[in-house]
């Protein structure tokens, strides 16, 4: 996997995080933990052609 290094002062990172809303912070936390790679993989699968979501009726067998 490619890596990128960026010089950003710590104060700027803190300001960015402090300006995030709750959903953005939750997303950041998920992406930074071990589940992040799995979430990214699933996102790519969803964006792939031919992916079909289950309908509400299909999920609940109504």
N, C-alpha and C positions, 0 to 999 in steps of 0.2 A: 504494500500500500504506500502511496506517495505521501510525503510529509512536507508541510509548509511551515516556515518559521516567520513570525511577524513580531516586530518590536512595537509593543503597545504598553504605555505606562500603566502600572497597576491601578492608579487613580482613575484612569479612563475606563478600565474594565469594570471597576466598582461602580462608576457612574452608569455605565450601560446596564449592568445587572439591576441596579436600584431603580432604573427607569422602566424595567420590564413589568408587564402585568402578570397575574398569577399563572395564567395558562402558559405564557412564554417561559416562566421560571420552571414550571413542571416539565415542559418539553426539554429545557436545558438539562435539568437533573436526570431525566431519562436517558438523554443522549450521552451524558458523561459517565453513566455507570455501565456495568457489564451488559445490560440489556440493550444498549444503544446500537450495537452492531446488528442485532437481531431485528430491531425496529427499522433500521435503514434497509436491511435486506427485504423485509416485508413491504416497505414503501416502494422499492424498485419493482417488486413482483406485482403490486397493485397497478403501477403505472405501465406495466408491460401490456402489449396488445393481446387481446383475447382473454383478459381477466374479467370474470363476471362475478359481481356481488350476489350474495343470497338475498332473496326478497324477504320481506317481513313474514309473509305467509310461509315461505319455505323454512325459515328459521324456527317458527313456532308451530309448524305443521298444521296450519289452519286451513 
